[in-house]
Amino acid sequence: MACTVAANVHATSLRRVTEAVGRRFVAGVEDFGYGAALLVESLVWIVLGRWLNQRVRLHAIVEEMMSIGVRAIPVVAVLAFANGAMMAMQGIYTLREFGAESRVVAGIAMSVVREFGVLIAGIVVAARSGSAIAARIGTMQISQEIDALRVMGISPVRYLVAPILVAMLIMMPLLTVLSNSLAILGGGAFSVMELHISPDTYLERALAALAIQDLVQSLVKSLVFGVLVTLVATSNGFSAAGGAEGLGRATTRSVVLSISAIVVADMIFTFFLSR
Amino acid sequence: MSACVESAVGPVIEVEDLVACYGNQRILDRVSLTVRQGEIMVIMGGSGSGKSTLLRYLLGLRRPDSGAVRIFGKDIARLSSAEWRELRKKMGVSFQGGALFSSMTVGDNVCMPLREHTRLDEKTIRIMSRMKLEVVNLAGFEHLMPAQLSGGMIKRAALARAIVMDPSVLFFDEPSAGLDPVVAADLDRLILRIRDALRVSIVVVTHELESAFAIADRIALLDHGRILMVGSVDEVQRSDNQRVRNLLTRTSEEQVVDVEEYLCRLTEGVE
């Protein structure tokens, strides 16, 4: 008797777990589909808006470029410089054991351009704009401003999402170039002092280590990251519900999800591109 | 011009056997309703009666699961997005909380539909938006941000934005909610004045009896997702239907307790 009860309890809890997993999975697929739909609709507005007399406003794009890109410059610069310097420190101390510390310059250049420069830019944008965008759209959703747009015949995707997407596609590559340059500069500042080489030599060695594919890889990644942050942040904003608490949840979710999406996408990219 | 002719015949809005569900719960149950040209139709009901949901269907923010909603004779479930855009130029909405864009000044809020839908030059747009602000007695406030306005002013600014495209049908969601009685009465008078000045049809969703009786040509009483009755103010006031009387005299309904069902509800899903 006791045995059957225990088995029953076990079966129900197992069923619950399976159910929960299934639900999460379906919700995940739904989110993914929603994001894809947002992307397609934004692209349609960007390309066809002019002909439909429903254009994406330049003024809105410029504003987004300011808040997403230009205002992120100081943070990206500091983080990239510090990260480059740290790589130089770690690299020199580790490679010294093998007497290969002069190879550190190539190592910095390659890992910065292929990986860390774009990752820093992406994470900064995800943290700054991912939260800001989700909070702004979420507030509009909760105060019925999104409904107001729709009943006015103004597509919220055209009005709110498309300008962000364009701004991301322009600013992410620029921030990435900045991030790459400053990380190499940061690495150089430390290497020049520690390895007693001239700045010219450092730069020469760094550039020699790089191929054009590395830069292309970094720029392509930056575009993908920009799209990911846009979609995650806007879709979380649109799905905000339940007052101030819901808004907070949407904002947090947006930041966490967009940073995770960036890192995972980066890993997938690296897996395929470094083979 | 063809739009005028088109809307002069037939009802502005027709709802036919509309059923709405959230999950397993039926919010609207076979609701049918007609709004005629030039009338003020007040949809009245307590909270939870489904009136806000009904409004979302009328505005096309939800697609019907079953039944049909026709606006100017067009079935909203079958419109292309371009047709929707055209239709929406003829609809104005004043939301419960105003839903003014908080990042823009009052003036820009009112200008926005003109900027997005017309090719008028900036000066004309400014003048037209000022005219509408004049209508709602908000002239000179266009440089303020929505956060700087009082509750009554927000509703009036939202109304100015709703009428800036000279719509043929206007919707109000709880116009007097959150306002003191004097300001609410002012807003009622403003709604009447706008109907006469612009010759629009108006749909008002409210739970306020006083306001409903003051402005309505006809009242639709909504109760638990069903239309209880549709009639003029007089007809509603003289009705001897018990549930109508309860709504009007604000008597809460006695829920008949079925012991069996009560126990079922309590124990449902609990192991």
Interface residues (C-beta under 8 A of the other chain):
Chain A: T12 L52 Q54 T139 M140 S143 Q144 E145 D147 A148 R150 V151 M152 G153 I154 S155
Chain B: L59 G60 L61 S81 A82 W84 R85 E86 L87 R88 K89 M91 V93 F95 Q96 G97 A99 L100 F101 S102 M112 P113 E116 H117 E271
